[in-house]
Amino acid sequence: MLFNAKIENPMLIGAIEVMRADENPEKKEAVLEEILKATFLCPATVSEPPLEGEDGQPYLKDDCEVQQKMIKDKTGKPLLMAFTSQEEMDKWMSQRAIRDFVYGFGMTFLEYVDLMMQEMPSGERGPAQGFVIDPYGCNLVVDRDMVANIMLRLIARGLKKDQK
C-alpha cells in the first residue's frame, strides 16, 4: 500500500471504454488484464496525521491505524472504492458532506483482495463485497465472484508457468 502516490491509469480507462462500446469476450479480457496491472487510489482515514520526512515527503507512523472508506451499491452491499486517478477521487470527495481527513493510498488488485478476505476479530470476513472502480466515473463493480474468477486465472497462470 503506497501512501501519497501519484496514480494514473489511462490504459485501464481506455480498455473499459472499448469494452462498453463492444462487449465481446476479448474486450472483457483486456479490462481484466489492465485491472491486474493497475494501482488504484483507495480512500482512507488515518488515526494520526501524516508526518513530514527529511526528504519533505509525508509518511505515516508504523502504528498508525488506517480505515478504508466504502460506498454501498444499489442493493446495499458495501464496496471498497478504487479510483484510477486523483481527479476521480476528487469527484467523490466533492460529494461528501463530512469533511474528515481522507487520504488516498495506492493499492493493487491483490491488496484489495487481501482487504476483502481479512478475518475480523469475530472470525468473519471483512464486510467489503468487492470494489468499484471510479464510482463517479466509469462505475465498474468488481464483485466477489469476479474477484474469485480473476484469482483462479492467476492460479492457473502460475501452474502453467511451473509446468514449463
SEPA-532287 format. One record per residue: residue in three letters; x, y, z of N, C-alpha, C in turn. Coordinates in steps of 0.2 Angstrom, whole numbers, padded with zeros to 4 digits, always signed. Example, Ala and Ser with C-alpha at 12.3 -4.5 7.8 and 13.67 -1.06 7.14 Angstrom:
<babas>
ALA+0066-0028+0039+0062-0022+0039+0066-0016+0039SER+0064-0011+0035+0068-0005+0036+0064+0000+0039
</babas>
This chain:
<babas>
MET+0004-0006+0000+0000+0000+0000+0005+0006+0000LEU+0004+0010-0005+0008+0016-0006+0004+0022-0003PHE+0007+0026+0001+0004+0032+0004+0007+0038+0000ASN+0002+0043-0002+0003+0049-0005+0007+0048-0012ALA+0004+0043-0016+0007+0041-0023+0003+0045-0028LYS+0006+0046-0033+0003+0049-0039+0000+0043-0043ILE-0006+0043-0045-0009+0037-0048-0013+0039-0054GLU-0011+0036-0060-0015+0037-0066-0015+0030-0070ASN-0021+0029-0073-0022+0023-0076-0026+0024-0083PRO-0023+0027-0088-0026+0028-0094-0027+0022-0098MET-0023+0017-0098-0024+0011-0101-0030+0007-0099LEU-0031+0007-0092-0037+0004-0089-0044+0008-0092ILE-0044+0014-0091-0049+0018-0093-0051+0017-0100GLY-0046+0017-0105-0047+0016-0112-0050+0009-0113ALA-0047+0004-0109-0050-0003-0110-0057-0004-0108ILE-0059+0000-0103-0066+0000-0100-0071+0003-0105GLU-0068+0009-0108-0072+0012-0113-0073+0008-0120VAL-0068+0004-0122-0068+0000-0128-0073-0006-0126MET-0073-0009-0120-0077-0014-0118-0084-0012-0118ARG-0086-0006-0116-0093-0004-0115-0096-0003-0122ALA-0091-0001-0127-0094+0000-0134-0094-0006-0138ASP-0091-0012-0136-0091-0018-0139-0090-0023-0134GLU-0095-0026-0132-0095-0031-0126-0093-0038-0128ASN-0088-0039-0132-0086-0046-0134-0081-0048-0128PRO-0080-0055-0128-0075-0058-0123-0068-0055-0123GLU-0066-0054-0129-0059-0051-0129-0058-0044-0126LYS-0063-0040-0126-0063-0034-0123-0063-0034-0116LYS-0067-0039-0113-0068-0040-0106-0061-0043-0103GLU-0058-0047-0107-0051-0050-0105-0046-0044-0105ALA-0046-0039-0109-0042-0034-0109-0043-0029-0103VAL-0049-0029-0101-0051-0025-0095-0048-0029-0089LEU-0049-0035-0088-0046-0039-0083-0038-0039-0082GLU-0035-0039-0088-0028-0038-0088-0026-0031-0086GLU-0029-0026-0087-0027-0019-0085-0029-0018-0078ILE-0034-0022-0075-0036-0022-0068-0030-0025-0064LEU-0027-0030-0067-0021-0033-0063-0015-0029-0064LYS-0014-0025-0069-0008-0021-0069-0009-0014-0065ALA-0015-0012-0064-0017-0005-0061-0015-0005-0054THR-0013+0001-0052-0013+0003-0045-0019+0009-0044PHE-0023+0008-0039-0029+0012-0038-0027+0016-0032LEU-0031+0022-0031-0031+0026-0025-0037+0023-0021CYS-0036+0021-0015-0041+0019-0010-0041+0024-0005PRO-0047+0027-0004-0048+0032+0001-0048+0029+0008ALA-0045+0033+0013-0045+0030+0020-0044+0036+0024THR-0046+0035+0030-0045+0040+0036-0039+0037+0040VAL-0035+0041+0043-0029+0038+0047-0030+0041+0055SER-0028+0037+0059-0028+0039+0066-0024+0045+0068GLU-0019+0046+0065-0014+0051+0066-0012+0055+0060PRO-0012+0061+0060-0010+0065+0054-0003+0063+0051PRO-0002+0063+0045+0005+0061+0042+0010+0066+0045LEU+0016+0063+0045+0022+0067+0047+0026+0069+0041GLU+0030+0074+0041+0035+0075+0036+0042+0072+0037GLY+0044+0069+0032+0050+0066+0032+0056+0071+0030GLU+0062+0068+0031+0068+0073+0030+0068+0075+0023ASP+0065+0071+0018+0065+0072+0011+0059+0077+0009GLY+0055+0079+0014+0049+0083+0013+0043+0079+0011GLN+0044+0073+0011+0038+0068+0009+0034+0066+0015PRO+0027+0066+0015+0023+0064+0020+0024+0056+0021TYR+0023+0054+0027+0023+0047+0029+0019+0046+0035LEU+0017+0040+0036+0013+0038+0042+0018+0034+0047LYS+0016+0035+0053+0020+0031+0058+0018+0024+0058ASP+0022+0019+0059+0021+0012+0059+0014+0010+0062ASP+0013+0013+0068+0007+0011+0072+0001+0015+0070CYS+0001+0019+0065-0005+0022+0063-0010+0018+0060GLU-0016+0019+0063-0022+0015+0060-0025+0018+0054VAL-0026+0014+0049-0029+0016+0043-0036+0012+0042GLN-0041+0016+0040-0048+0014+0039-0050+0016+0032GLN-0051+0010+0028-0053+0012+0021-0060+0014+0021LYS-0062+0018+0017-0069+0021+0016-0072+0016+0011MET-0079+0015+0012-0083+0011+0007-0089+0015+0005ILE-0092+0012+0000-0098+0015-0003-0103+0009-0004LYS-0109+0010-0004-0114+0005-0005-0117+0005-0012ASP-0118-0001-0015-0121-0002-0021-0129-0001-0021LYS-0132-0002-0026-0139-0001-0026-0143-0005-0022THR-0140-0011-0020-0143-0016-0016-0141-0016-0009GLY-0137-0011-0007-0134-0010+0000-0128-0014+0001LYS-0125-0017-0004-0118-0021-0002-0113-0016-0002PRO-0109-0016+0004-0103-0012+0004-0097-0014+0000LEU-0095-0009-0004-0089-0010-0009-0083-0005-0007LEU-0077-0007-0007-0072-0003-0007-0071+0002-0013MET-0068+0007-0013-0068+0012-0019-0061+0011-0022ALA-0060+0011-0028-0054+0011-0032-0054+0016-0037PHE-0050+0021-0036-0050+0027-0040-0044+0026-0045THR-0045+0028-0051-0040+0027-0056-0035+0033-0056SER-0037+0039-0053-0033+0045-0053-0035+0049-0047GLN-0031+0054-0045-0033+0059-0040-0040+0063-0042GLU-0040+0064-0049-0046+0068-0052-0052+0064-0050GLU-0052+0058-0051-0058+0054-0050-0060+0053-0042MET-0054+0053-0038-0056+0053-0031-0059+0060-0029ASP-0057+0065-0032-0059+0072-0030-0067+0072-0032LYS-0069+0069-0037-0076+0069-0039-0080+0066-0033TRP-0078+0061-0030-0081+0058-0024-0080+0062-0018MET-0074+0065-0017-0073+0070-0011-0078+0076-0011SER-0079+0078-0017-0084+0084-0018-0091+0082-0016GLN-0093+0076-0016-0100+0074-0015-0101+0073-0007ARG-0096+0072-0004-0096+0070+0003-0098+0076+0008ALA-0103+0075+0012-0105+0080+0017-0100+0081+0023ILE-0097+0076+0025-0092+0076+0031-0086+0077+0028ARG-0082+0081+0031-0075+0083+0028-0070+0081+0033ASP-0070+0074+0035-0064+0072+0039-0058+0071+0034PHE-0052+0070+0037-0046+0069+0034-0046+0063+0030VAL-0046+0063+0024-0046+0057+0020-0040+0057+0015TYR-0036+0052+0015-0030+0051+0011-0031+0046+0006GLY-0028+0046+0000-0028+0041-0005-0022+0036-0004PHE-0023+0030-0004-0017+0025-0003-0017+0021-0010GLY-0011+0021-0013-0010+0017-0019-0011+0009-0017MET-0016+0006-0021-0016-0001-0019-0018-0005-0026THR-0015-0011-0026-0016-0016-0032-0022-0020-0031PHE-0024-0024-0036-0029-0029-0036-0028-0033-0030LEU-0022-0036-0029-0021-0041-0024-0021-0038-0017GLU-0020-0032-0016-0021-0029-0010-0028-0028-0008TYR-0032-0026-0013-0039-0026-0012-0042-0033-0010VAL-0040-0038-0014-0042-0045-0012-0040-0046-0005ASP-0034-0044-0003-0032-0045+0004-0036-0042+0009LEU-0038-0036+0008-0043-0032+0012-0050-0036+0013MET-0052-0038+0007-0059-0041+0007-0059-0048+0011MET-0053-0051+0011-0053-0058+0014-0050-0058+0021GLN-0048-0052+0023-0045-0052+0030-0051-0054+0035GLU-0048-0058+0040-0053-0060+0045-0053-0055+0051MET-0060-0054+0052-0061-0049+0058-0061-0052+0064PRO-0060-0048+0070-0060-0051+0077-0065-0056+0078SER-0071-0056+0075-0077-0060+0076-0076-0067+0072GLY-0071-0067+0068-0070-0073+0064-0073-0073+0057GLU-0077-0068+0056-0080-0067+0049-0075-0063+0044ARG-0076-0063+0038-0073-0060+0033-0075-0052+0033GLY-0070-0048+0031-0072-0041+0031-0078-0040+0027PRO-0081-0034+0028-0088-0033+0025-0088-0031+0018ALA-0082-0029+0015-0082-0027+0008-0084-0033+0003GLN-0089-0032-0001-0092-0037-0006-0088-0036-0013GLY-0083-0032-0013-0080-0031-0019-0077-0024-0019PHE-0076-0021-0025-0074-0014-0025-0076-0011-0032VAL-0077-0005-0032-0080-0001-0038-0074+0003-0040ILE-0073+0003-0047-0068+0007-0050-0072+0014-0052ASP-0069+0019-0050-0072+0026-0051-0079+0026-0051PRO-0082+0026-0044-0089+0026-0043-0093+0032-0046TYR-0089+0038-0047-0092+0044-0050-0090+0045-0058GLY-0087+0040-0060-0084+0040-0067-0087+0034-0071CYS-0083+0029-0072-0085+0023-0076-0089+0018-0072ASN-0088+0018-0065-0093+0015-0061-0093+0007-0062LEU-0087+0004-0063-0086-0003-0064-0086-0007-0058VAL-0091-0011-0056-0090-0015-0050-0087-0022-0051VAL-0082-0023-0047-0078-0029-0047-0081-0033-0040ASP-0086-0037-0041-0089-0041-0035-0084-0047-0033ARG-0086-0050-0028-0083-0056-0025-0082-0061-0030ASP-0088-0063-0034-0087-0068-0039-0082-0066-0045MET-0082-0060-0047-0077-0058-0052-0070-0058-0049VAL-0069-0057-0042-0063-0057-0039-0060-0064-0039ALA-0065-0069-0037-0063-0076-0037-0061-0079-0044ASN-0065-0076-0049-0063-0078-0056-0056-0076-0058ILE-0055-0070-0056-0048-0067-0058-0043-0071-0054MET-0044-0073-0048-0039-0076-0044-0038-0083-0047LEU-0043-0087-0049-0042-0093-0052-0038-0093-0058ARG-0039-0087-0062-0035-0086-0068-0027-0085-0066LEU-0026-0082-0061-0019-0081-0059-0016-0087-0056ILE-0020-0091-0053-0018-0098-0051-0016-0102-0057ALA-0020-0102-0061-0019-0106-0067-0013-0104-0071ARG-0012-0097-0072-0006-0095-0075+0000-0097-0071GLY+0000-0097-0065+0006-0099-0061+0007-0107-0062LEU+0002-0111-0062+0003-0118-0063+0006-0119-0070LYS+0003-0115-0075+0006-0116-0082+0013-0115-0082LYS+0015-0109-0079+0022-0107-0079+0027-0113-0075ASP+0024-0116-0070+0028-0121-0066+0028-0127-0070GLN+0024-0129-0075+0024-0135-0079+0029-0134-0085LYS+0031-0128-0086+0036-0127-0092+0043-0129-0090
</babas>
